[in-house]
Amino acid sequence: MHDSDMILQMQNITKTFGPVKALTNVNLNIKRAEIHGICGENGAGKSTLMNVLSGVYPYGSYSGKILYDGKECNFKNISDSEELGIVVIQQELALIPFLSIAENIFMGNEKQKNGVIDWMRTRSDAIKVMGRVGLMESPETKIMDIGVGKQQLVEIAKALSKNVKLLVLDEPTAALNDEDSAHLLNILRDLRDNQGVTSVIISHKLNEIEEITDNVTIIRDGSTVGYMPNNEGSPLNKDKLIAAMVGRELTNLYPEHDSHPSEEIFKIENWTVHHPLDQQRVVVDNANISVRSGEIVGIAGLMGAGRTELAMSIFGRSYGSDISGKVFIKGKETDTSTVQKAINAGIAYATEDRKGYGLNLLQSIRENASLASLKEHSKNGVMDDNIERVVAERYRKDFHIKTPSIEERVSNLSGGNQQKVVLAKWVISNPDILILDEPTRGIDVGAKYEIYEIINQLADEGKAIVVISSELPELIGICDRIYTVSQGVITEDVPKAKFSQEYLMKGMTKEKVKETL
């Protein structure tokens, strides 16, 4: 490879935070008009490297060189990098929900005439860049009125409005369904093939890395550990990629597990939930589910099928209105009409939004771990710090939470370790039933494996476990049975012998009927 082939070269980048080295002599070479993947476990340094590139960490706060279009660059802020056509789209989208698509596209780059915003030009220019990403909405549509998939396209349109040459996307499909993900990947192909835009994609979804990238760089523990081509002559070897990412061979993505379910421990009958703002709309329709002790049961459905709504309505009716049906725990009808009653009855619910609702990011691991069992950690209504500390330390070791201390703020942990704290919080409360909503979303492949091992361990202890996931291979890999959901209806109870993505997808796309299977 000649240097002239390269749009970006990052050479020997080293970045420290106090005594901790986040990056050590990292090298990254990106060819013109390619889609380049960056893979690595959470905490490997991928996002830190992109923050160095974009100017979030300014020149002088790191050592090493950045060569862009053959010229050395010393970016002092994000504006410096964007001026040259480098745009980074973070996983947490930087859009303002109450403003229109057009206003968001040109935020900070407003189209002006005589010092006043030119709304006609703003609209017409927005339509042009929206067309380049296949976004057919009105430019006046508010961000809050479109889905996450289209919001991601708005971010790309925003980048195009800045004459982007190098587009960096951090976990762009983490919150997208399969259809929106496929559309986004097609947009990246079009940008590469027809619009001359180079893209860098950071993703834990290795099937997407395999499908979309031309070359892949692997980062582990703050260092570059591999570079792999991905083309017809030299296709990506996923096993070698995983081994490079985690530093060890993972012969299977899912740990082997011998399931031994016993008696039924959890059952819901004729469970119906209406939308909280539109009581005519049925979100969960006459659902019937049962789970046995020691069993891992999956719930598979497309986005909007009602999976999370089902889980939240069971857990203290924290979603929905006009809820009807019955909950049985260990054969007895049980009142779960409030969150506290659900917890007292032995139900735990690990939300899909661990940062927003599952954790207090400003508190320590110790404090978060005891949130669901404050009464057990108290004496005469006062927290017993010794009990709290001993229990938190035990689960730090049992769940292999990577941190020097249980006093570490949860916000400083990687996504995988944050998810382990969420699981520890609920396991400490000693539930009989665990409902896990997207338990491995945004988590790297090595941490996923560890989460699966924890789930298997909990099943072996006799817990009844329900797993909601948008990743069908994950459900197939860890579950004993899977319920498919379509438009709020349980369409089928699928035994392990029938597991396949094609079979599950049929159940997930069935038209709504009156009867449930």
C-alpha positions as CSV (number, residue, x, y, z in Angstrom):
1,M,0.0,0.0,0.0
2,H,1.3,3.4,-1.0
3,D,0.8,6.4,1.3
4,S,-1.0,8.1,-1.6
5,D,-3.7,5.4,-1.3
6,M,-4.4,6.5,2.2
7,I,-6.9,9.1,3.3
8,L,-6.0,8.7,7.0
9,Q,-2.9,7.5,8.8
10,M,-2.8,7.6,12.6
11,Q,0.7,6.7,13.7
12,N,1.9,5.6,17.2
13,I,-1.0,7.3,19.0
14,T,-0.6,7.1,22.8
15,K,-3.2,8.6,25.1
16,T,-3.1,8.5,28.9
17,F,-5.6,9.5,31.6
18,G,-3.5,10.0,34.7
19,P,-1.6,6.8,35.4
20,V,-3.8,4.8,33.0
21,K,-2.7,4.2,29.4
22,A,-5.9,4.1,27.2
23,L,-3.9,3.9,23.9
24,T,-0.4,2.7,23.4
25,N,1.3,3.3,20.0
26,V,-1.9,2.6,18.1
27,N,-1.7,2.6,14.3
28,L,-4.7,3.0,11.9
29,N,-4.5,3.1,8.1
30,I,-7.6,3.9,6.1
31,K,-7.7,3.7,2.3
32,R,-9.6,6.1,0.1
33,A,-13.2,5.1,-0.7
34,E,-13.3,2.0,1.5
35,I,-15.5,0.9,4.4
36,H,-13.1,0.1,7.2
37,G,-14.2,-1.8,10.3
38,I,-12.7,-1.3,13.8
39,C,-13.3,-4.1,16.2
40,G,-12.4,-4.7,19.8
41,E,-13.9,-5.4,23.2
42,N,-15.5,-2.6,25.2
43,G,-12.8,-0.7,26.8
44,A,-10.3,-1.6,24.1
45,G,-9.8,2.0,23.1
46,K,-11.8,2.3,19.9
47,S,-13.9,5.4,20.9
48,T,-10.8,7.0,22.6
49,L,-9.0,6.7,19.2
50,M,-11.9,8.3,17.4
51,N,-12.0,11.1,20.0
52,V,-8.3,11.8,19.2
53,L,-9.0,11.9,15.5
54,S,-12.0,14.3,15.8
55,G,-10.3,16.8,18.2
56,V,-12.4,15.9,21.2
57,Y,-9.0,15.2,22.7
58,P,-7.0,18.1,21.3
59,Y,-3.5,18.1,19.9
60,G,-1.1,18.1,22.8
61,S,-3.2,15.8,25.0
62,Y,-1.8,12.7,23.2
63,S,1.4,11.7,21.4
64,G,1.7,10.5,17.8
65,K,0.8,11.8,14.4
66,I,-2.4,12.2,12.4
67,L,-1.9,12.3,8.6
68,Y,-5.0,13.2,6.6
69,D,-4.8,13.5,2.8
70,G,-1.0,13.2,3.3
71,K,-0.7,16.2,5.6
72,E,0.0,16.2,9.3
73,C,-3.0,17.6,11.3
74,N,-3.1,19.0,14.8
75,F,-6.8,19.3,15.6
76,K,-7.6,21.5,18.5
77,N,-11.4,20.8,18.5
78,I,-14.2,19.1,16.5
79,S,-14.6,22.2,14.2
80,D,-11.0,21.8,13.0
81,S,-11.6,18.2,11.9
82,E,-15.0,18.8,10.4
83,E,-13.6,21.7,8.4
84,L,-11.4,19.1,6.6
85,G,-14.4,16.7,6.1
86,I,-13.9,14.3,9.0
87,V,-17.3,13.7,10.8
88,V,-17.8,11.3,13.7
89,I,-21.3,10.1,14.5
90,Q,-21.4,8.9,18.1
91,Q,-23.6,6.0,19.4
92,E,-25.7,8.5,21.4
93,L,-27.1,10.6,18.6
94,A,-26.7,14.4,18.9
95,L,-30.1,15.4,17.6
96,I,-32.6,17.8,19.2
97,P,-36.0,16.1,19.3
98,F,-38.2,19.2,19.3
99,L,-36.5,20.7,16.2
100,S,-37.2,19.6,12.6
101,I,-35.0,17.4,10.4
102,A,-33.8,20.4,8.4
103,E,-33.0,22.4,11.6
104,N,-31.0,19.5,12.9
105,I,-29.1,19.0,9.7
106,F,-27.8,22.5,9.6
107,M,-27.5,23.1,13.3
108,G,-24.3,25.1,13.8
109,N,-24.0,25.5,10.0
110,E,-27.2,27.5,9.4
111,K,-28.0,28.8,5.9
112,Q,-28.1,32.6,6.3
113,K,-28.9,35.6,4.1
114,N,-28.0,39.1,5.4
115,G,-27.5,37.6,8.9
116,V,-30.9,35.9,9.0
117,I,-31.6,32.2,8.5
118,D,-32.8,31.6,5.0
119,W,-35.5,29.0,5.6
120,M,-36.2,28.4,1.9
121,R,-32.6,27.5,1.2
122,T,-32.5,25.5,4.5
123,R,-35.4,23.4,3.3
124,S,-34.2,22.9,-0.3
125,D,-30.7,22.0,0.8
126,A,-32.0,19.6,3.4
127,I,-34.1,17.8,0.8
128,K,-31.0,17.4,-1.4
129,V,-28.9,15.7,1.4
130,M,-31.9,13.7,2.6
131,G,-32.3,12.3,-0.9
132,R,-28.7,11.1,-0.8
133,V,-29.5,8.9,2.2
134,G,-32.9,7.8,1.0
135,L,-34.8,9.8,3.6
136,M,-38.1,10.7,2.2
137,E,-39.7,12.5,5.1
138,S,-40.7,16.1,5.0
139,P,-37.8,18.3,6.2
140,E,-40.3,20.0,8.6
141,T,-40.9,16.7,10.4
142,K,-39.7,16.8,14.0
143,I,-37.0,14.4,15.1
144,M,-39.2,13.1,17.9
145,D,-41.7,11.9,15.3
146,I,-39.4,9.6,13.5
147,G,-37.8,6.3,14.5
148,V,-34.2,5.6,15.5
149,G,-33.4,4.2,12.1
150,K,-34.4,7.4,10.4
151,Q,-32.7,9.5,13.1
152,Q,-29.4,7.7,12.2
153,L,-30.0,8.8,8.5
154,V,-30.5,12.4,9.6
155,E,-27.1,12.2,11.3
156,I,-25.5,11.0,8.1
157,A,-27.4,13.7,6.1
158,K,-26.0,16.2,8.6
159,A,-22.5,14.9,7.9
160,L,-23.1,15.2,4.1
161,S,-24.1,18.8,4.6
162,K,-20.6,19.4,5.9
163,N,-19.0,17.9,2.7
164,V,-17.8,14.9,4.6
165,K,-14.9,12.9,3.1
166,L,-14.3,10.6,6.1
167,L,-17.4,9.4,8.0
168,V,-16.9,7.6,11.3
169,L,-19.9,5.7,12.8
170,D,-19.8,4.3,16.4
171,E,-22.2,1.4,16.7
172,P,-24.6,2.8,14.1
173,T,-27.0,-0.2,14.2
174,A,-26.9,-1.0,17.9
175,A,-30.5,0.2,18.4
176,L,-31.8,-0.6,14.9
177,N,-34.0,-3.5,13.7
178,D,-32.8,-5.7,10.9
179,E,-34.6,-3.7,8.2
180,D,-33.2,-0.4,9.3
181,S,-29.8,-1.9,9.7
182,A,-29.8,-3.3,6.2
183,H,-30.9,0.1,4.8
184,L,-28.1,1.9,6.7
185,L,-25.5,-0.5,5.4
186,N,-26.7,0.0,1.8
187,I,-26.4,3.8,2.3
188,L,-22.7,3.3,3.3
189,R,-22.1,1.2,0.2
190,D,-23.7,3.9,-2.0
191,L,-21.6,6.6,-0.3
192,R,-18.5,4.5,-1.0
193,D,-19.3,3.4,-4.6
194,N,-21.1,6.5,-6.0
195,Q,-20.3,9.4,-3.7
196,G,-16.6,8.9,-2.9
197,V,-17.1,8.9,0.9
198,T,-14.8,6.8,3.0
199,S,-16.5,5.2,6.1
200,V,-15.2,3.8,9.3
201,I,-17.6,1.6,11.2
202,I,-17.1,0.6,14.8
203,S,-19.4,-2.4,15.6
204,H,-19.8,-5.4,17.8
205,K,-22.1,-7.0,15.2
206,L,-19.5,-9.2,13.5
207,N,-22.0,-10.4,10.8
208,E,-22.3,-6.7,9.7
209,I,-18.5,-6.3,9.8
210,E,-18.2,-9.4,7.7
211,E,-20.9,-8.2,5.2
212,I,-20.0,-4.5,4.8
213,T,-16.2,-3.9,5.3
214,D,-13.3,-3.9,2.9
215,N,-10.7,-4.1,5.7
216,V,-10.7,-4.4,9.5
217,T,-8.4,-3.2,12.2
218,I,-8.5,-4.9,15.6
219,I,-7.7,-3.1,18.9
220,R,-7.2,-4.9,22.2
221,D,-6.2,-3.3,25.5
222,G,-5.3,0.0,23.9
223,S,-3.0,-1.5,21.2
224,T,-3.4,-2.4,17.5
225,V,-3.3,-6.2,17.4
226,G,-4.4,-7.0,13.9
227,Y,-5.3,-5.9,10.4
228,M,-7.5,-8.2,8.2
229,P,-8.6,-7.8,4.6
230,N,-12.2,-8.7,3.7
231,N,-12.7,-9.4,0.0
232,E,-13.5,-12.2,-2.4
233,G,-9.8,-13.3,-2.6
234,S,-9.3,-13.0,1.2
235,P,-12.6,-13.2,3.1
236,L,-12.7,-12.3,6.7
237,N,-12.1,-15.2,9.1
238,K,-14.6,-14.6,11.9
239,D,-12.9,-17.1,14.3
240,K,-9.5,-15.4,13.9
241,L,-11.2,-12.0,14.3
242,I,-12.8,-13.0,17.6
243,A,-9.6,-14.6,18.8
244,A,-7.7,-11.3,18.1
245,M,-10.4,-9.2,19.8
246,V,-10.6,-11.2,23.0
247,G,-7.0,-12.6,23.2
248,R,-8.2,-16.2,23.3
249,E,-10.0,-18.7,21.2
250,L,-13.8,-18.8,21.6
251,T,-14.7,-22.1,19.9
252,N,-18.4,-21.3,20.3
253,L,-20.1,-17.9,20.6
254,Y,-22.5,-19.5,23.1
255,P,-21.3,-21.7,26.1
256,E,-22.5,-25.3,26.2
257,H,-25.3,-25.8,28.7
258,D,-27.2,-28.9,29.8
259,S,-30.7,-27.7,30.7
260,H,-32.7,-29.5,33.4
261,P,-36.0,-27.7,33.8
262,S,-38.3,-28.9,36.6
263,E,-41.7,-27.6,37.8
264,E,-43.5,-24.6,36.3
265,I,-42.6,-21.6,38.4
266,F,-44.0,-18.7,36.4
267,K,-47.1,-18.3,34.2
268,I,-49.2,-15.5,32.8
269,E,-52.7,-16.2,31.5
270,N,-54.8,-14.1,29.0
271,W,-52.6,-11.1,29.5
272,T,-53.8,-8.0,27.7
273,V,-52.3,-4.5,27.7
274,H,-53.6,-1.3,26.1
275,H,-51.4,1.6,25.1
276,P,-51.2,4.2,27.9
277,L,-52.1,7.1,25.7
278,D,-54.5,5.4,23.3
279,Q,-56.7,2.9,25.2
280,Q,-58.3,1.7,22.0
281,R,-54.9,0.3,20.9
282,V,-54.1,-3.2,22.1
283,V,-50.3,-3.6,22.6
284,V,-50.3,-7.1,24.1
285,D,-53.2,-9.3,23.1
286,N,-54.3,-12.2,25.3
287,A,-50.7,-13.5,25.9
288,N,-50.1,-16.9,27.6
289,I,-46.6,-17.7,28.7
290,S,-45.1,-20.3,31.1
291,V,-41.5,-20.8,32.4
292,R,-40.2,-23.7,34.5
293,S,-37.5,-23.6,37.2
294,G,-34.1,-23.9,35.5
295,E,-35.5,-23.0,32.1
296,I,-34.3,-20.2,29.8
297,V,-37.2,-19.0,27.6
298,G,-36.7,-16.4,24.8
299,I,-39.2,-13.9,23.4
300,A,-38.6,-13.1,19.7
301,G,-40.3,-10.3,17.8
302,L,-39.7,-7.4,15.5
303,M,-39.4,-3.9,16.8
304,G,-42.8,-2.7,17.9
305,A,-44.1,-6.3,18.4
306,G,-44.8,-5.7,22.1
307,R,-41.9,-7.6,23.7
308,T,-40.7,-4.9,26.1
309,E,-44.3,-3.7,26.8
310,L,-45.2,-7.3,27.8
311,A,-42.2,-7.4,30.2
312,M,-42.8,-4.0,31.8
313,S,-46.5,-4.6,32.2
314,I,-45.8,-7.8,34.2
315,F,-43.2,-6.0,36.3
316,G,-45.4,-3.8,38.4
317,R,-47.5,-2.6,35.5
318,S,-44.8,-0.1,34.7
319,Y,-46.2,0.2,31.2
320,G,-49.7,0.2,29.8
321,S,-53.3,0.8,30.8
322,D,-56.4,-1.3,31.2
323,I,-54.3,-4.4,31.9
324,S,-56.1,-7.6,32.4
325,G,-55.0,-11.2,32.9
326,K,-53.5,-13.3,35.7
327,V,-50.0,-13.9,37.0
328,F,-49.1,-17.2,38.7
329,I,-45.9,-17.8,40.6
330,K,-45.3,-21.3,41.9
331,G,-48.9,-22.2,41.2
332,K,-50.5,-19.3,43.1
333,E,-52.2,-16.3,41.6
334,T,-50.0,-13.3,42.5
335,D,-50.6,-9.6,42.6
336,T,-47.8,-7.8,40.7
337,S,-49.7,-4.5,40.2
338,T,-46.8,-2.3,41.6
339,V,-43.0,-2.6,41.2
340,Q,-42.6,-3.3,44.9
341,K,-45.2,-6.1,44.8
342,A,-43.5,-7.6,41.8
343,I,-40.1,-7.6,43.5
344,N,-41.6,-9.0,46.7
345,A,-43.2,-11.8,44.6
346,G,-39.7,-12.7,43.3
347,I,-39.7,-11.1,39.9
348,A,-36.7,-9.1,38.6
349,Y,-36.7,-7.1,35.4
350,A,-33.4,-5.9,33.9
351,T,-34.4,-3.1,31.5
352,E,-33.0,-2.8,27.9
353,D,-31.9,0.8,28.8
354,R,-29.3,0.0,31.5
355,K,-27.8,3.6,31.5
356,G,-31.2,5.3,31.7
357,Y,-33.1,3.1,34.0
358,G,-31.0,0.1,35.2
359,L,-28.2,2.0,36.9
360,N,-27.3,5.2,38.7
361,L,-24.3,6.1,36.8
362,L,-23.1,8.6,39.4
363,Q,-23.0,6.0,42.1
364,S,-20.4,3.3,42.8
365,I,-20.7,-0.4,42.0
366,R,-21.3,-1.1,45.7
367,E,-24.2,1.4,45.8
368,N,-25.8,0.1,42.6
369,A,-25.5,-3.5,43.5
370,S,-27.7,-3.0,46.6
371,L,-30.4,-0.9,44.9
372,A,-33.0,-3.7,44.7
373,S,-32.3,-5.1,48.1
374,L,-32.0,-2.1,50.4
375,K,-34.1,-3.7,53.1
376,E,-31.9,-6.8,53.3
377,H,-28.8,-4.5,53.7
378,S,-30.3,-2.4,56.5
379,K,-30.5,-2.7,60.2
380,N,-33.3,-0.8,61.9
381,G,-33.8,1.2,58.7
382,V,-30.2,2.2,58.4
383,M,-27.9,0.9,55.6
384,D,-25.2,-1.5,57.0
385,D,-22.2,-0.6,54.9
386,N,-20.3,-3.8,55.9
387,I,-23.0,-6.1,54.6
388,E,-23.3,-4.0,51.5
389,R,-19.6,-4.1,50.9
390,V,-19.2,-7.8,51.5
391,V,-22.1,-8.7,49.1
392,A,-20.9,-6.3,46.4
393,E,-17.4,-7.7,46.6
394,R,-18.6,-11.3,46.3
395,Y,-20.5,-10.6,43.1
396,R,-17.7,-8.5,41.7
397,K,-15.6,-11.7,41.9
398,D,-18.4,-14.1,40.9
399,F,-19.4,-12.1,37.8
400,H,-15.8,-11.1,36.9
401,I,-16.6,-7.4,37.0
402,K,-13.4,-5.8,35.7
403,T,-12.6,-2.9,38.1
404,P,-10.0,-2.2,40.7
405,S,-12.6,-1.5,43.4
406,I,-16.3,-1.7,44.2
407,E,-16.1,2.0,45.0
408,E,-15.5,2.7,41.3
409,R,-18.3,4.8,39.6
410,V,-20.4,2.7,37.3
411,S,-20.1,5.4,34.6
412,N,-16.4,4.5,34.3
413,L,-17.1,0.8,33.5
414,S,-17.4,-0.7,30.0
415,G,-20.8,-1.7,28.7
416,G,-20.2,-5.4,29.5
417,N,-19.2,-4.6,33.1
418,Q,-22.2,-2.2,33.5
419,Q,-24.5,-5.0,32.5
420,K,-22.9,-7.4,35.0
421,V,-23.6,-4.8,37.7
422,V,-27.3,-4.7,36.6
423,L,-27.5,-8.5,36.8
424,A,-25.7,-8.5,40.2
425,K,-28.2,-5.9,41.5
426,W,-31.1,-8.2,40.7
427,V,-29.5,-11.5,41.7
428,I,-28.6,-10.1,45.1
429,S,-32.4,-9.6,45.6
430,N,-32.7,-13.4,45.2
431,P,-35.6,-13.5,42.7
432,D,-37.3,-16.6,41.4
433,I,-37.9,-15.1,37.9
434,L,-35.5,-12.9,36.0
435,I,-36.8,-11.1,32.9
436,L,-33.7,-9.8,30.9
437,D,-34.5,-7.3,28.2
438,E,-31.7,-7.1,25.5
439,P,-29.1,-8.2,28.1
440,T,-26.1,-8.0,25.7
441,R,-27.0,-5.0,23.6
442,G,-23.9,-2.9,22.7
443,I,-21.6,-5.4,24.4
444,D,-18.5,-7.0,22.8
445,V,-18.3,-10.7,22.0
446,G,-16.1,-11.6,24.9
447,A,-18.3,-9.9,27.5
448,K,-21.4,-11.5,25.8
449,Y,-20.0,-14.9,26.4
450,E,-19.5,-14.1,30.1
451,I,-23.1,-12.8,30.4
452,Y,-24.3,-16.1,28.8
453,E,-22.3,-18.0,31.4
454,I,-24.0,-16.0,34.2
455,I,-27.4,-16.7,32.7
456,N,-26.7,-20.4,32.5
457,Q,-25.4,-20.4,36.1
458,L,-28.6,-18.7,37.3
459,A,-30.7,-21.3,35.4
460,D,-28.7,-24.1,37.1
461,E,-29.6,-22.5,40.4
462,G,-33.3,-23.0,39.6
463,K,-34.2,-19.5,38.4
464,A,-36.9,-19.1,35.7
465,I,-35.3,-16.9,33.1
466,V,-37.0,-14.9,30.3
467,V,-34.7,-13.4,27.6
468,I,-35.9,-10.7,25.2
469,S,-33.5,-10.1,22.3
470,S,-33.4,-8.6,18.8
471,E,-30.6,-11.0,17.9
472,L,-32.1,-14.3,16.8
473,P,-28.7,-16.2,16.9
474,E,-28.5,-15.2,20.5
475,L,-31.9,-16.6,21.4
476,I,-31.2,-19.8,19.4
477,G,-27.8,-20.1,21.2
478,I,-28.9,-19.8,24.8
479,C,-32.7,-20.6,25.1
480,D,-34.6,-23.9,25.8
481,R,-37.8,-22.6,24.2
482,I,-38.7,-19.4,22.3
483,Y,-42.1,-17.6,22.1
484,T,-42.5,-15.6,18.9
485,V,-44.5,-12.4,19.1
486,S,-46.2,-10.5,16.2
487,Q,-48.3,-7.3,16.7
488,G,-48.8,-8.0,20.4
489,V,-49.8,-11.7,19.9
490,I,-47.9,-14.8,21.0
491,T,-47.9,-16.7,17.7
492,E,-46.0,-19.8,18.7
493,D,-44.2,-21.6,21.5
494,V,-41.2,-23.0,19.6
495,P,-39.3,-26.0,21.0
496,K,-35.5,-26.3,20.6
497,A,-35.8,-28.9,17.9
498,K,-37.4,-26.4,15.6
499,F,-35.0,-23.5,16.2
500,S,-33.8,-21.7,13.1
501,Q,-33.8,-18.1,12.1
502,E,-36.2,-18.8,9.2
503,Y,-38.7,-20.6,11.4
504,L,-38.7,-17.9,14.1
505,M,-39.1,-15.2,11.5
506,K,-42.2,-16.8,10.2
507,G,-43.8,-16.6,13.7
508,M,-42.5,-13.0,14.1
509,T,-44.2,-11.8,10.9
510,K,-47.6,-13.6,11.2
511,E,-50.6,-11.4,10.6
512,K,-52.6,-10.6,13.7
513,V,-55.4,-13.1,14.4
514,K,-57.9,-13.5,17.2
515,E,-56.6,-16.8,18.5
516,T,-53.2,-17.3,20.1
517,L,-51.3,-20.5,19.8
